[in-house]
Amino acid sequence: LQRGLQLFCMLAECSVRAETITFSAAISACEKAGEWKKALQLVNCMLQSQVEVNAISIGAAISACAKGGQWEKSLHLLGVMGQNKVACNKIALGAAISACEKSGRWEEALYMFHSTSHADLEAGTGLLEVDTVLVNAAISSCEKCSEWEEALQLFNVVAQSGIEANSITFNAAITACERCCEWDKALDLFSAVAQRKLEPNTICFSAAMSSCEKAGKWESSLHLMNSMVWKKVESNTITCSATISACEKAGKWEHALQLFAQMLQRNVETSTITFNAAISACKKGSELDKAD
C-alpha cells in the first residue's frame, strides 16, 4: 500500500494528471489495507480535481469505510454516487448495508435495501436487482439488533421473490428469532433448512439448540446434537451447553452427564454455564459425589 501511494504522490509532484483508473487502483489498495481515511482522501481529491468518479472507485471507498465501521461515511459516498450520476451497483450497496449492520443501524440498512425495490438511489439508472447477498446483509442487520419481525419479513421477501436463500440467510433469521425468545419460529426455520436441501452449519445448529433449551424441548435438542454428529458438523461450547442445560432442566441428569463426558472427550471448550448445568444435573440425580 505504502509503495503504491508513494507512486501516486510522485504523479502529483510531477504535475501528471491522474486518471480515473489510477485513482481507482489507489483506492482499492486502501480498501484492501483497511485504510478508510486514505480512501476518502483520494475520493475527495478526485472530486476536487474533477476526475470522473465511477462505481469501482466509490465502491472501493464504501467497502473501506464499511470495514472501518464508518456507516455514516458509507451513506455519504452513496450520495456522492447519486450526485455524480454513477449507477449504484450491488457491491457498493451491499458494503453500505454491511457498514450499517456492523454499527447496529438496522433502520438505515433496511431503508437502503427497500430503496432498491422502489428507487435507484438517485442514480437515474433503474432498479437494482435484489439478490441473496443484499438480503443477507439486511437480515443480518436486523438479527444484530434483535429485530426478529423485520428479519422474518425480509426472509419472506426471499420466499416470495424467488431469491435463493442460503445458509447465511437462515442463520441470521434463526438467530434473530432465538435472541427474541421466538423459539417456535426459530425451530420452524431450522426445519425449512432441510426442506431446502441446505446443510446447516454450527451457527445454525447453535441457534436452534439454544431455542430448544429455552423452550424446554430437551428431546429436540438431543436430536439436533445427534444430527450434528451424523452430518459431521463441528460442535462448540454453545451447542453442547444448550443441550446439557436442556436435559438438566428436564431432570434428565443421565443424558446431561453423558453429554458432558462426551464434550470433554472431544476436547470441546467448556464454560461456567456448562459446568453449572452438569453440577446441577448431578444434584438432581442425587449424584453429589460426582458433583464434588
C-alpha positions in Angstrom: 0.0 0.0 0.0 2.7 2.5 1.0 4.6 1.9 -2.2 1.5 2.4 -4.3 0.6 5.6 -2.5 4.2 6.9 -2.9 4.0 6.3 -6.7 0.6 8.1 -6.7 2.1 11.1 -4.9 5.0 11.2 -7.4 2.5 11.7 -10.1 1.1 14.7 -8.4 4.5 16.1 -7.7 5.4 15.8 -11.4 2.2 17.5 -12.4 1.0 14.4 -14.1 -2.8 14.3 -14.1 -4.1 11.1 -12.6 -7.0 9.4 -14.4 -10.0 7.5 -13.0 -8.3 4.2 -13.4 -5.2 5.4 -11.4 -7.4 6.7 -8.6 -9.5 3.6 -8.6 -6.4 1.4 -8.2 -5.1 3.5 -5.3 -8.5 3.5 -3.5 -8.8 -0.3 -4.0 -5.3 -0.7 -2.4 -6.5 1.4 0.6 -9.7 -0.7 0.9 -7.7 -3.9 1.0 -5.4 -2.5 3.6 -8.3 -1.2 5.7 -7.2 2.5 5.3 -10.6 4.1 5.0 -9.3 7.6 5.8 -6.8 7.5 2.9 -9.6 6.1 0.6 -11.8 9.1 1.5 -9.0 11.5 0.9 -8.5 10.0 -2.6 -12.2 10.3 -3.4 -12.2 14.0 -2.3 -9.1 14.5 -4.4 -10.9 13.1 -7.5 -13.9 15.4 -6.9 -11.7 18.5 -6.4 -9.6 17.7 -9.5 -12.8 17.0 -11.4 -11.7 13.5 -12.3 -14.6 11.3 -13.2 -15.7 9.0 -10.3 -17.1 5.6 -11.2 -18.7 2.6 -9.5 -15.3 1.0 -8.9 -13.7 4.0 -7.2 -16.7 4.9 -5.0 -17.5 1.2 -4.4 -14.0 0.5 -3.1 -14.2 3.6 -0.8 -17.5 2.4 0.6 -16.1 -1.0 1.2 -13.1 0.6 3.0 -15.5 2.6 5.2 -17.6 -0.5 5.9 -14.6 -2.4 7.1 -13.8 0.5 9.4 -17.3 0.7 10.8 -17.9 4.1 9.3 -21.5 3.7 8.3 -22.2 7.5 8.0 -19.4 7.9 5.6 -20.6 4.9 3.6 -24.0 6.6 3.2 -22.4 9.8 2.3 -20.5 8.1 -0.5 -23.7 6.6 -1.8 -25.0 10.1 -2.0 -21.9 11.1 -3.9 -22.7 8.3 -6.4 -26.1 9.7 -6.9 -24.9 13.4 -7.2 -22.4 12.3 -9.9 -25.0 10.1 -11.7 -22.9 7.0 -11.1 -25.0 3.8 -11.2 -25.1 2.2 -7.8 -24.1 -1.5 -8.0 -24.8 -4.4 -5.7 -21.2 -4.4 -4.3 -21.4 -0.7 -3.3 -24.9 -1.1 -1.8 -24.1 -4.3 -0.1 -21.0 -2.8 1.5 -23.0 0.2 2.8 -25.7 -2.1 4.2 -23.0 -4.1 5.9 -21.5 -1.0 7.4 -24.8 -0.2 9.0 -25.2 -3.8 10.1 -21.9 -3.7 11.9 -22.8 -0.5 13.6 -26.2 -1.6 14.7 -28.0 0.8 12.4 -30.7 -1.6 11.2 -33.2 1.1 10.2 -30.7 2.7 7.8 -29.8 -0.7 6.4 -33.5 -1.5 5.8 -34.1 1.8 4.1 -31.3 1.2 1.7 -32.4 -2.3 1.0 -36.0 -1.3 0.3 -34.8 1.6 -1.8 -33.6 -1.0 -4.3 -37.2 -2.1 -4.8 -38.7 1.4 -5.3 -36.0 3.7 -6.4 -32.5 3.7 -7.8 -30.7 5.7 -5.1 -30.9 8.8 -7.2 -28.6 7.4 -9.8 -31.2 7.5 -12.6 -30.4 4.1 -14.0 -33.3 1.9 -13.0 -33.8 -0.6 -10.2 -31.1 -2.8 -8.8 -31.9 -6.5 -8.8 -32.1 -7.7 -5.2 -30.0 -10.8 -4.7 -29.1 -13.1 -1.8 -26.1 -11.1 -0.8 -28.2 -7.9 -0.3 -30.9 -9.8 1.5 -28.4 -11.5 3.8 -26.8 -8.2 4.7 -30.2 -6.7 5.5 -31.4 -9.7 7.6 -28.1 -9.7 9.5 -28.6 -6.1 10.4 -32.0 -7.0 12.0 -30.5 -10.0 13.7 -27.7 -8.0 15.3 -30.3 -5.6 16.8 -32.8 -8.4 17.8 -35.4 -7.2 15.3 -36.9 -10.6 14.6 -40.1 -9.4 13.0 -38.2 -7.3 10.5 -35.8 -10.3 9.9 -38.8 -12.6 9.1 -40.4 -10.0 6.8 -37.2 -9.9 4.8 -37.0 -13.7 4.9 -40.5 -13.7 3.3 -39.2 -11.5 0.6 -36.8 -14.2 -0.3 -39.5 -16.8 -0.4 -41.9 -14.7 -2.5 -39.4 -13.3 -5.0 -37.6 -16.5 -5.9 -34.3 -15.3 -4.4 -32.2 -18.3 -3.4 -31.8 -18.4 0.3 -28.5 -19.9 1.6 -27.1 -20.9 5.0 -26.3 -17.3 5.9 -29.9 -16.3 5.2 -31.2 -19.0 7.6 -28.5 -18.4 10.2 -29.4 -14.7 10.5 -33.2 -15.3 10.6 -33.0 -18.2 13.1 -30.6 -16.3 15.4 -32.8 -13.2 15.3 -35.8 -15.3 16.5 -33.8 -17.2 19.1 -32.5 -13.9 20.6 -36.0 -12.6 20.9 -37.4 -15.7 22.6 -39.4 -16.7 19.4 -38.3 -20.3 19.8 -41.0 -21.9 17.8 -40.3 -19.7 14.8 -36.6 -20.4 15.1 -37.2 -24.1 15.0 -39.6 -23.8 12.1 -36.9 -22.0 10.2 -34.4 -24.7 11.1 -36.8 -27.3 9.7 -37.0 -25.4 6.5 -33.2 -25.7 6.1 -33.5 -29.4 5.4 -36.6 -28.8 3.2 -34.4 -26.5 1.0 -31.8 -29.2 0.9 -29.3 -26.9 2.5 -26.6 -28.1 5.0 -27.0 -26.4 8.4 -23.7 -25.3 9.9 -22.6 -24.8 13.5 -24.1 -21.4 13.8 -27.5 -22.6 12.6 -27.4 -25.6 15.0 -26.4 -23.4 17.9 -29.3 -21.0 17.5 -31.8 -23.9 17.1 -30.4 -25.8 20.1 -30.5 -22.6 22.2 -34.1 -22.3 21.2 -34.8 -25.9 22.3 -33.1 -25.3 25.6 -35.1 -22.1 26.4 -38.4 -23.7 25.2 -37.8 -26.8 27.4 -37.5 -29.2 24.4 -34.7 -31.4 25.6 -35.6 -34.3 23.2 -35.4 -32.0 20.2 -32.1 -30.6 21.5 -30.7 -34.2 21.8 -32.0 -35.0 18.3 -30.2 -32.0 16.9 -27.0 -32.9 18.7 -27.2 -36.4 17.2 -27.8 -34.8 13.8 -24.6 -32.7 14.2 -22.6 -35.9 14.8 -24.3 -37.7 11.8 -23.7 -34.7 9.5 -20.2 -34.3 10.8 -20.9 -30.7 11.8 -18.4 -29.5 14.4 -20.0 -28.9 17.8 -19.0 -26.0 20.1 -19.5 -24.7 23.6 -22.9 -23.2 22.7 -24.4 -26.4 21.2 -23.1 -28.6 24.0 -24.0 -26.3 26.8 -27.5 -25.7 25.4 -28.2 -29.4 25.2 -26.8 -30.2 28.6 -28.9 -27.3 30.1 -32.0 -28.6 28.3 -31.5 -32.1 29.8 -30.7 -30.7 33.2 -33.8 -28.5 33.4 -35.9 -31.5 32.3 -34.4 -33.6 35.1 -32.7 -35.9 32.6 -29.4 -35.9 34.5 -28.1 -39.1 32.9 -28.2 -37.6 29.5 -26.7 -34.3 30.8 -23.7 -36.1 32.3 -23.2 -38.3 29.3 -23.1 -35.3 27.1 -20.7 -33.5 29.4 -18.4 -36.5 29.3 -18.5 -36.6 25.5 -17.8 -32.9 25.4 -14.6 -33.5 27.4 -13.6 -36.4 25.2 -14.0 -34.3 22.1 -11.9 -31.5 23.6 -14.8 -29.1 23.2 -14.1 -25.9 25.2 -16.2 -25.8 28.3 -17.6 -22.7 30.1 -19.0 -21.8 33.5 -22.5 -22.4 32.2 -21.6 -25.9 31.1 -20.1 -26.8 34.5 -23.0 -25.3 36.4 -25.5 -27.3 34.3 -23.5 -30.5 34.8 -23.2 -30.0 38.6 -26.9 -29.2 38.8 -27.7 -32.4 36.9 -25.6 -34.3 39.4 -27.6 -32.8 42.3 -30.9 -33.6 40.7 -29.8 -37.2 40.2 -28.6 -37.5 43.8 -25.1 -37.9 42.4 -23.5 -35.5 44.7 -20.2 -37.4 44.8 -19.8 -36.8 41.1 -20.6 -33.1 41.5 -17.8 -32.9 44.0 
